[in-house]
């Protein structure tokens, strides 16, 4: 079962998700849904409802993990499994890491949410380069962490090429989603 947006909002609220994490999650959903719809339009069908719910809830475990120190992806996966949303578990559990062998497989909902998350810094859409520079500044306090981030950036750039080789736009076009185009901002 896949929760609708109202159920996602209820879960975000009931778990005490911080407002800044909610805003981040909404922008991740915006990017992931946009790319998912484009990929579907260009012959690579994806489940947009799954992408939306997975994007909105990808950081569902983060607020609690800030206190406990747990891995927020694993914690979030446990949380959605507990309430019966098993289809979301792979997206939430795997939104941080990416294995080399997964890069050889077609783009799916899990990889798309992972990529969209890496394109959003707080509540702004940025380039991968910008996002990873920020990640290095915030989390790259040891040689091992810097090496891991460099490797993750390499993988994300490969995933980005895999996504956009199927589309008539470039990764920079996603930056236009930062514009509101006159729509009211969603209150959270």
C-alpha positions in Angstrom: 0.0 0.0 0.0 1.2 3.5 -0.9 0.1 6.4 1.4 -1.4 9.5 -0.3 -0.1 13.0 0.3 -2.6 13.5 3.3 -1.4 10.3 5.0 2.3 11.4 4.4 1.5 14.8 6.0 -0.1 13.0 8.9 2.9 10.8 9.4 5.3 13.7 9.1 3.3 15.5 11.9 2.8 12.5 14.1 6.5 11.7 14.1 7.4 15.3 15.0 9.3 15.9 11.8 11.0 19.2 12.0 9.7 22.0 9.7 13.0 22.3 7.9 13.0 18.6 7.1 9.4 18.8 5.9 10.4 21.7 3.5 13.4 19.7 2.3 11.2 16.7 1.7 8.6 18.7 -0.3 11.3 20.0 -2.6 12.8 16.5 -3.0 9.3 15.3 -4.0 9.0 18.1 -6.5 12.2 17.2 -8.2 11.6 13.4 -8.1 8.0 13.7 -9.4 9.1 16.0 -12.2 11.9 13.6 -13.4 9.6 10.6 -12.9 6.9 12.1 -15.1 9.5 13.0 -17.7 11.0 9.5 -17.7 7.6 8.0 -17.9 6.7 10.3 -20.8 9.9 9.2 -22.7 9.3 5.5 -22.4 10.6 4.6 -19.0 7.4 4.1 -16.9 7.7 4.7 -13.1 5.2 4.7 -10.3 4.7 8.4 -9.6 2.6 7.8 -6.4 5.4 5.7 -5.0 8.0 8.4 -5.9 5.9 11.1 -4.3 5.3 9.1 -1.0 8.9 7.9 -0.9 10.2 11.4 -1.4 8.0 13.0 1.2 8.9 10.3 3.8 12.5 9.6 2.9 13.7 11.5 6.0 10.9 10.4 8.3 13.5 8.9 10.7 15.8 12.0 10.7 14.2 14.0 13.5 14.3 11.1 16.0 17.8 10.1 14.8 19.2 13.6 15.5 18.5 12.7 19.2 19.4 9.0 19.2 22.3 9.0 16.8 20.8 6.1 14.8 21.1 5.8 11.1 18.1 7.8 9.9 17.5 5.8 6.7 17.3 2.5 8.7 15.1 4.2 11.4 12.8 5.6 8.8 12.5 2.3 7.0 11.5 0.7 10.3 8.9 3.4 10.9 7.1 3.0 7.6 7.2 -0.8 7.8 5.7 -0.6 11.3 2.6 1.3 9.9 2.3 -1.1 6.9 3.9 0.9 4.0 6.3 -1.9 3.0 6.6 -0.5 -0.6 8.3 2.5 0.8 11.0 0.6 2.7 13.5 0.2 -0.2 13.3 4.0 -1.0 13.7 5.1 2.5 16.3 2.5 3.5 18.5 3.3 0.4 18.2 7.0 -0.1 21.7 7.7 1.2 23.8 5.0 -0.4 24.2 3.6 -3.9 26.1 0.5 -5.0 28.1 0.4 -8.2 26.2 -2.6 -9.5 22.9 -0.7 -9.0 24.2 1.9 -11.5 24.1 -0.7 -14.2 20.4 -1.4 -13.7 17.6 0.8 -15.1 16.6 3.9 -13.2 13.8 3.1 -10.8 11.9 4.8 -8.0 14.6 4.1 -5.4 17.4 5.6 -7.5 15.3 8.6 -8.6 14.4 9.6 -5.0 18.1 9.1 -4.0 19.2 11.4 -6.9 16.5 14.0 -6.1 17.6 14.1 -2.5 21.2 14.9 -3.6 19.9 17.8 -5.8 18.2 19.6 -2.8 20.2 21.5 -0.3 17.8 22.4 2.6 14.9 23.7 0.5 16.7 24.8 -2.7 17.4 22.8 -5.8 21.2 22.9 -6.6 23.7 21.2 -8.8 25.3 18.0 -7.6 28.6 19.9 -7.3 27.1 22.4 -5.0 25.4 19.8 -2.8 28.5 17.7 -2.4 30.6 20.7 -1.6 28.1 21.5 1.2 28.2 17.8 2.4 32.0 17.9 2.5 32.0 21.0 4.6 29.4 19.7 7.0 30.3 16.0 7.3 33.8 15.6 5.8 35.6 15.9 9.0 37.7 12.7 8.6 39.7 11.4 5.6 37.3 8.4 5.5 34.2 10.5 5.3 35.7 12.8 2.6 36.7 9.7 0.6 33.1 8.2 1.0 31.6 11.6 -0.1 33.9 11.7 -3.1 32.9 8.2 -4.1 29.2 9.0 -3.6 29.6 12.1 -5.8 31.1 9.9 -8.5 28.2 7.5 -8.3 25.6 10.3 -8.3 27.2 11.9 -11.4 27.0 8.5 -13.2 23.3 8.1 -12.1 22.7 11.7 -13.3 24.1 10.7 -16.7 21.9 7.6 -16.8 18.8 9.6 -16.0 19.4 12.5 -18.4 20.6 10.4 -21.4 16.9 9.3 -21.6 15.6 12.9 -21.5 15.6 15.9 -23.8 16.8 18.2 -21.0 20.0 18.7 -19.1 20.5 18.5 -15.3 20.6 22.3 -15.2 17.0 22.5 -16.3 15.9 21.1 -12.9 17.1 24.3 -11.3 14.1 26.1 -12.9 11.9 24.2 -10.5 13.2 26.7 -7.8 10.8 29.3 -9.4 7.3 29.5 -8.0 5.7 30.7 -11.2 3.1 32.5 -9.2 1.8 29.5 -7.2 1.2 29.9 -3.5 3.7 28.1 -1.3 2.3 25.0 0.4 1.9 25.5 4.1 3.3 22.7 6.2 
